[in-house]
Amino acid sequence: MAQKHVTLYTDGSAIGNPGPGGYGVILRYGEHARELSGGFRWTTNNRMEILAAIEGLRALKEPCAVTLHSDSQYLVDAISKGWVRRWQSKGWMRTKTEPALNVDLWLHLLPLLEKHAVTFVWVRGHVGNPDNERCDVLAKRAAAQSDLPPDEVYEAEQAARSALPLFS
């Protein structure tokens, strides 16, 4: 039996970047549609873009063929151009001295990409695509919520960086 085909739109937002952040997701299967959103008190736009993809794929109850639309070139290129796999093969380093960012999220996304047959499609943001525009609204609304939970990994990384000595 062929896999069900799901269309997934995602978007992430961070007010101030870094700052309060949110993600928005729309899943479409046939006549069915589902919206998801959430946010964190201190995070980045790129983290929310990746998290939107994770949450959208996590919501699927069985392996599916997925066309994932995102206006994040970072997300689309990191997967489509093999950057994430290259960073992973190099011990999560982008260069010899520069670590890859958002490793915790890539580690959640990669198994979902093995479970589902995902095709990433970059879409230009804010040009009237109704599902992309709706995801943007969901992400910004989530980021504006009061009492957002912490993005524990991001906040811990930032705290560790701020504790580093200024001079060596």
Residue, then its C-alpha position, 0 to 999 in steps of 0.5 A: m500500500a502506498q504511503k499517504h501524502v501529507t502537505l506540511y507548511t512550517d514557519g518559525s519566529a523570534i521577536g528580537n532574535p534571540g527573544p521570545g519565539g514561536y512556531g506554526v505548522i499546518l498539516r494537510y491530508g486530503e480535505h483534512a487540516r490541522e494547525l499546531s503552534g508553540g513557543f519558548r521565552w528565549t530562543t532563535n528564529n532558526r531554532m523555531e524553524i527547525l522545531a516547526a518541522i519536527e513538530g509537524l512530522r511528529a504529529l503524523k501517526e504513521p510513515c507518510a510521504v511529506t512535502l514540507h514547505s518552509d520559508s527558511q533557507y537555513l532549514v531547507d538547505a541544511i537538509s537538501k544540500g546535506w549540510v546536517r549530515r556533513w556536520q554530523s559526520k564531522g562530530w557536529m562541527r561546521t568547520k575545524t573551529e566552528p561548531a554546528l548550531n542547534v544540534d539538539l534539534w537536528l538530532h530530533l529531526l533526523p530520525l523523523l526524516e528516516k521515518h517519513a519520505v520528506t521532500f523539502v520545498w523552499v517558499r518565499g515568505h510573505v508573498g501571499n501564500p495562504d498557508n505560509e502566511r497562516c503559519d507566520v501568524l501562528a508562530k508570531r502569536a505563539a511567540a507573543q504568549s505570556d508565561l512561555p516555557p524555557d528553551e532549556v538547551y538554548e538557554a543553557e548554551q547561552a549561559a555557558r557561553s556567557a560564563l566563558p572568560l573574555f581573554s585567554 
